[in-house]
């Protein structure tokens, strides 16, 4: 029983778990930003392409 209690109180692996959690949060933020930025860039490219193909349109 003493070994089990000692194992429960051991927090030497806590820092690795905390780093993994931070890495997951930062990675998720980067992925969401990349998806949103990719959509914005794609929209801008489509708009530029439309202006090149139809220079007399009202959106150019």
C-alpha positions in Angstrom: 0.0 0.0 0.0 2.9 2.4 0.7 4.2 1.9 -2.8 0.8 2.8 -4.3 0.5 6.0 -2.2 4.1 6.9 -3.1 3.3 6.4 -6.7 0.3 8.7 -6.5 2.3 11.4 -4.9 5.0 11.2 -7.5 4.7 14.2 -9.8 7.9 13.8 -11.8 6.0 13.2 -15.0 3.7 16.2 -14.6 6.0 18.5 -16.5 6.0 16.2 -19.6 2.2 16.1 -19.5 2.0 19.9 -19.1 4.3 20.4 -22.1 2.2 18.0 -24.2 -0.9 20.0 -23.3 0.7 23.3 -24.2 1.9 21.8 -27.5 -1.6 20.5 -28.3 -3.1 23.9 -27.6 -0.5 25.8 -29.6 -0.7 23.3 -32.5 -4.5 23.6 -32.6 -4.2 27.4 -32.7 -1.7 27.2 -35.6 -3.9 24.8 -37.5 -7.0 27.0 -37.1 -5.0 30.1 -38.2 -3.7 28.3 -41.2 -7.1 27.2 -42.3 -8.6 30.7 -41.9 -5.6 32.3 -43.6 -5.8 29.8 -46.4 -9.4 30.6 -47.0 -8.7 34.3 -47.0 -5.8 33.9 -49.5 -7.9 31.7 -51.7 -10.7 34.3 -51.8 -8.3 37.0 -52.7 -6.8 34.9 -55.5 -10.2 34.2 -56.9 -11.1 37.8 -56.8 -7.9 38.8 -58.6 -8.5 36.1 -61.1 -12.0 37.4 -61.8 -10.7 40.9 -62.2 -8.1 39.7 -64.7 -10.7 37.7 -66.7 -13.4 40.4 -66.5 -11.7 43.8 -66.1 -14.9 45.7 -66.6 -16.7 44.2 -63.6 -17.8 46.4 -60.7 -15.7 44.6 -58.1 -12.3 45.4 -59.6 
